[in-house]
Amino acid sequence: MEIKVSNFGDILMSRPAGREAFLMAKAYVFKELKTNEAITLDFDGIKVLAPSWADEFLSGVKREFSNEIQYINTENPSVKASLKTVLE
C-alpha cells in the first residue's frame, strides 16, 4: 500500500498534527491494508517535515501495524533529516 504523505499537507509540523494525521490514516487509509502488505510512505511534494510530526505519525504506524515500512522520495533535506532523527 502506497500512502502519499502530501495528502496530509506539504508543511508537516507539530506532534498534535502528526497524531491527528495518523488517526485519520488509521480510520480511512489503513483500513484497506492487507495482512503483511508493505506500507510505502511517499514523501513527494513535502516542503517541510518536522521530526515531531514524523515521530508521532511513524510511531503510530509501527505501534498499530507490523507491516514492513518503506520510504520513497526522501531527497528533500527536511524529510531526510527528520527521518534520520526519528528512525535512528
Backbone hydrogen bonds in HBPLUS format (Angstrom, degrees):
<---DONOR---> <-ACCEPTOR-->    atom                        ^
c    i                          cat <-CA-CA->   ^        H-A-AA   ^      H-
h    n   atom  resd res      DA  || num        DHA   H-A  angle D-A-AA Bond
n    s   type  num  typ     dist DA aas  dist angle  dist       angle   num
A0040-THR N   A0001-MET O   2.77 MM  39  6.02 168.1  1.78 160.2 160.3     1
A0003-ILE N   A0040-THR O   2.74 MM  37  6.08 165.4  1.76 172.3 174.3     2
A0042-ASP N   A0003-ILE O   2.85 MM  39  5.95 174.1  1.85 158.0 160.0     3
A0007-ASN N   A0004-LYS O   2.96 MM   3  5.75 166.3  1.98 120.7 125.2     4
A0005-VAL N   A0042-ASP O   2.94 MM  37  5.80 154.2  2.01 144.9 153.4     5
A0008-PHE N   A0005-VAL O   2.97 MM   3  5.82 168.8  1.98 124.7 128.4     6
A0009-GLY N   A0006-SER O   3.01 MM   3  4.94 161.8  2.05 104.2 109.8     7
A0047-LYS N   A0010-ASP O   2.72 MM  37  5.35 153.4  1.79 138.7 148.0     8
A0048-VAL N   A0010-ASP O   3.15 MM  38  6.58 159.6  2.19 149.5 155.0     9
A0012-LEU N   A0048-VAL O   2.79 MM  36  5.92 168.7  1.80 157.0 153.3    10
A0050-ALA N   A0012-LEU O   2.86 MM  38  6.16 164.3  1.88 176.8 175.8    11
A0018-GLY N   A0014-SER O   3.11 MM   4  6.41 151.9  2.19 145.9 154.1    12
A0019-ARG N   A0015-ARG O   2.94 MM   4  6.20 157.3  1.99 157.1 163.0    13
A0020-GLU N   A0016-PRO O   2.94 MM   4  6.13 160.2  1.98 146.5 152.2    14
A0021-ALA N   A0017-ALA O   2.93 MM   4  6.09 154.7  2.00 143.6 150.5    15
A0022-PHE N   A0018-GLY O   2.98 MM   4  6.21 155.7  2.04 143.6 150.1    16
A0023-LEU N   A0019-ARG O   2.93 MM   4  6.20 165.8  1.95 154.9 158.3    17
A0024-MET N   A0020-GLU O   2.97 MM   4  6.17 154.4  2.04 146.5 153.5    18
A0025-ALA N   A0021-ALA O   2.91 MM   4  6.11 161.5  1.94 148.4 153.9    19
A0026-LYS N   A0022-PHE O   2.76 MM   4  5.97 157.4  1.81 154.7 161.5    20
A0027-ALA N   A0023-LEU O   3.06 MM   4  6.19 153.1  2.14 140.1 146.5    21
A0028-TYR N   A0024-MET O   2.93 MM   4  6.08 154.9  1.99 152.4 159.2    22
A0029-VAL N   A0025-ALA O   2.77 MM   4  4.69 136.3  1.96 120.7 134.9    23
A0030-PHE N   A0025-ALA O   2.75 MM   5  5.92 165.4  1.77 152.7 157.1    24
A0032-GLU N   A0029-VAL O   3.32 MM   3  6.20 170.2  2.33 121.7 124.3    25
A0033-LEU N   A0030-PHE O   2.94 MM   3  5.00 160.7  1.98 107.7 114.0    26
A0037-GLU N   A0034-LYS O   3.05 MM   3  5.31 160.8  2.09 131.3 129.5    27
A0039-ILE N   A0068-GLU O   2.74 MM  29  6.05 173.1  1.75 169.0 170.2    28
A0070-GLN N   A0039-ILE O   2.71 MM  31  6.11 160.7  1.75 161.4 167.0    29
A0041-LEU N   A0070-GLN O   2.82 MM  29  6.17 169.0  1.84 157.2 155.5    30
A0072-ILE N   A0041-LEU O   2.99 MM  31  6.25 165.9  2.01 155.1 155.5    31
A0043-PHE N   A0072-ILE O   3.02 MM  29  6.24 177.3  2.02 152.2 152.2    32
A0046-ILE N   A0043-PHE O   3.24 MM   3  5.70 158.9  2.29 136.0 134.5    33
A0054-ALA N   A0050-ALA O   3.05 MM   4  6.35 172.8  2.06 161.9 163.5    34
A0055-ASP N   A0051-PRO O   2.78 MM   4  5.84 159.9  1.82 148.7 154.6    35
A0056-GLU N   A0052-SER O   3.11 MM   4  6.21 164.1  2.13 143.6 147.6    36
A0057-PHE N   A0053-TRP O   2.97 MM   4  6.15 169.8  1.98 158.2 161.1    37
A0058-LEU N   A0054-ALA O   2.82 MM   4  5.79 167.2  1.84 153.4 157.3    38
A0059-SER N   A0055-ASP O   2.87 MM   4  5.67 153.7  1.94 140.7 148.7    39
A0060-GLY N   A0056-GLU O   3.23 MM   4  6.25 154.4  2.30 136.9 143.2    40
A0061-VAL N   A0057-PHE O   3.08 MM   4  6.42 157.1  2.13 148.3 154.7    41
A0062-LYS N   A0058-LEU O   2.89 MM   4  6.08 170.6  1.90 154.7 157.0    42
A0063-ARG N   A0059-SER O   2.88 MM   4  5.91 153.4  1.95 144.4 152.2    43
A0064-GLU N   A0060-GLY O   3.00 MM   4  6.05 157.2  2.05 149.0 153.9    44
A0065-PHE N   A0061-VAL O   2.92 MM   4  5.76 151.7  2.00 151.0 157.8    45
A0080-LYS N   A0076-ASN O   2.83 MM   4  6.02 171.9  1.83 166.6 169.3    46
A0081-ALA N   A0077-PRO O   2.94 MM   4  5.97 167.6  1.95 146.0 149.5    47
A0082-SER N   A0078-SER O   3.02 MM   4  6.08 160.3  2.06 143.6 149.6    48
A0083-LEU N   A0079-VAL O   2.92 MM   4  6.03 168.8  1.93 156.1 159.3    49
A0084-LYS N   A0080-LYS O   3.00 MM   4  6.11 156.7  2.05 144.7 151.8    50
A0085-THR N   A0081-ALA O   3.00 MM   4  6.17 158.5  2.05 146.0 151.4    51
A0086-VAL N   A0082-SER O   2.95 MM   4  6.13 163.1  1.98 152.4 156.8    52
A0087-LEU N   A0083-LEU O   2.81 MM   4  5.69 162.6  1.84 151.9 156.6    53
A0088-GLU N   A0084-LYS O   3.26 MM   4  5.96 133.4  2.49 137.0 143.9    54
